[in-house]
Amino acid sequence: MPEQNQNSFLGYASVAKQLLVAFAFAAFGGKWLDLKFFSQTPIFIWILPLLVGIGMIVKVIKDTDSKTGANKNSDNKSDTKK
């Protein structure tokens, strides 16, 4: 596999792993909060994963934006004066 494709794959795998872990914590945390507050309707188990999903979408948009993405800042570090 070429180096560029492998780096791209690893980037997507990293985002997928973050997404799965974040949703797992949100779901278990929501269930715990529903049980702690004796909620008749499972409101926290719906709200927390929804907020995590919105946050992850914003993160992906910021990371892949060509003007303010994470890769732009790392490219500028190599251009510093010696």
C-alpha positions as CSV (number, residue, x, y, z in Angstrom):
1,M,0.0,0.0,0.0
2,P,1.5,3.4,-0.9
3,E,2.5,5.7,2.0
4,Q,-0.1,8.4,1.3
5,N,-3.0,5.8,1.2
6,Q,-1.8,4.2,4.4
7,N,-1.6,7.5,6.2
8,S,-5.1,8.4,5.0
9,F,-6.4,5.0,6.1
10,L,-4.8,5.4,9.6
11,G,-6.4,8.8,9.9
12,Y,-9.9,7.5,9.2
13,A,-9.3,4.5,11.5
14,S,-8.4,6.9,14.3
15,V,-11.5,8.9,13.8
16,A,-13.7,5.8,13.7
17,K,-12.1,4.5,17.0
18,Q,-12.7,7.9,18.7
19,L,-16.3,7.9,17.5
20,L,-16.9,4.4,18.9
21,V,-15.3,5.1,22.2
22,A,-17.2,8.4,22.6
23,F,-20.5,6.9,21.8
24,A,-19.9,4.0,24.2
25,F,-19.1,6.4,27.0
26,A,-22.1,8.6,26.2
27,A,-24.5,5.6,26.1
28,F,-23.2,4.1,29.3
29,G,-23.1,7.5,31.0
30,G,-26.6,8.3,29.9
31,K,-27.9,5.0,31.2
32,W,-26.1,5.6,34.5
33,L,-27.6,9.1,34.8
34,D,-31.1,7.8,34.0
35,L,-30.8,5.2,36.8
36,K,-29.3,7.7,39.2
37,F,-32.1,10.3,38.8
38,F,-34.8,7.6,38.6
39,S,-35.9,9.0,35.2
40,Q,-39.2,7.4,33.9
41,T,-38.2,8.2,30.3
42,P,-34.6,7.5,29.2
43,I,-33.8,11.1,28.4
44,F,-30.0,11.1,29.2
45,I,-29.4,8.0,27.1
46,W,-30.8,9.9,24.1
47,I,-29.3,13.3,24.8
48,L,-25.6,12.4,25.5
49,P,-25.0,10.4,22.3
50,L,-26.8,13.1,20.3
51,L,-24.4,15.7,21.8
52,V,-21.4,13.5,21.1
53,G,-22.5,13.0,17.5
54,I,-22.8,16.7,17.0
55,G,-19.4,17.3,18.6
56,M,-17.8,14.7,16.4
57,I,-19.3,16.1,13.2
58,V,-17.9,19.6,14.2
59,K,-14.5,18.0,14.9
60,V,-14.4,16.2,11.6
61,I,-15.4,19.4,9.7
62,K,-12.7,21.4,11.5
63,D,-10.1,18.7,10.9
64,T,-10.8,18.4,7.2
65,D,-11.3,22.1,6.4
66,S,-8.6,23.1,4.0
67,K,-8.1,26.6,5.6
68,T,-8.0,25.7,9.3
69,G,-7.4,22.0,9.3
70,A,-4.9,20.2,11.6
71,N,-2.6,19.4,8.7
72,K,-2.1,23.1,7.8
73,N,-0.5,23.9,11.2
74,S,1.9,21.0,11.0
75,D,3.0,22.0,7.5
76,N,4.0,25.5,8.8
77,K,6.3,24.1,11.5
78,S,8.8,22.9,8.8
79,D,9.1,26.4,7.4
80,T,10.6,28.0,10.5
81,K,13.9,29.9,10.2
82,K,17.0,28.1,11.4
